[in-house]
Amino acid sequence: MNLIITCARHLEPETQEEISRILDLFGDSEPKITISSMSGILTAKTKLDPVLVVQKIQDLVLEEPWIIRYCLRIIPIQTISETRIDQIEEAISEMRGSILDEETYRISIERRNSDISREDLISKIAKNFKNKVSLENPDKIIQIEILGAKTGISVLKKSNIFSLEKSKRSLSD
């Protein structure tokens, strides 16, 4: 998986069709899109760059606001790890270079089907960074998406995560 897509509960088939159509439009006619066992969560594996896909979707919504109806959030995933604190910490330490020394950061964790300790995970990861933390306006976000036994991890800018609500709100500003 290199994309996590959220949608309203019970609209997973429509969301699957929508993301498939969009990825086809961008040049991937055979993405592997899976409806997870968790309500409102889909994963996708595309041959395209996941961060670029999100950027293209954001541009598309600005041009045609109603082209996206079911995908509520789309999160690019850069690496996958087992859902174990040591494995997640190791994966993030390998991505350490994505955050420059002068940049601020925030750790965002979404836990689904896991009882892993948020506090333990944050303290283990944070000890590897000397950077300042900014919860409100970070330069980079360490995005940790726990989906049961697998965890998707990315180091992103705030703008690299697609939110249908925020995109449509920005149109009215």
Secondary structure, DSSP 8 states (H G I E B T S, - for coil): --EEEE--TT-HHHHHHHHHHHHHHHT-S--EEEE-SSTTEEEEE-SS-HHHHHHHHHHHHHH-TTS-SS--EEEE--EEEESSHHHHHHHHHHTGGGS-TT--EEEEEEEES----HHHHHHHHHTT--S-B-SSS-SEEEEEEEETTEEEEEEE-GGGSEEHHHHHHHHH-
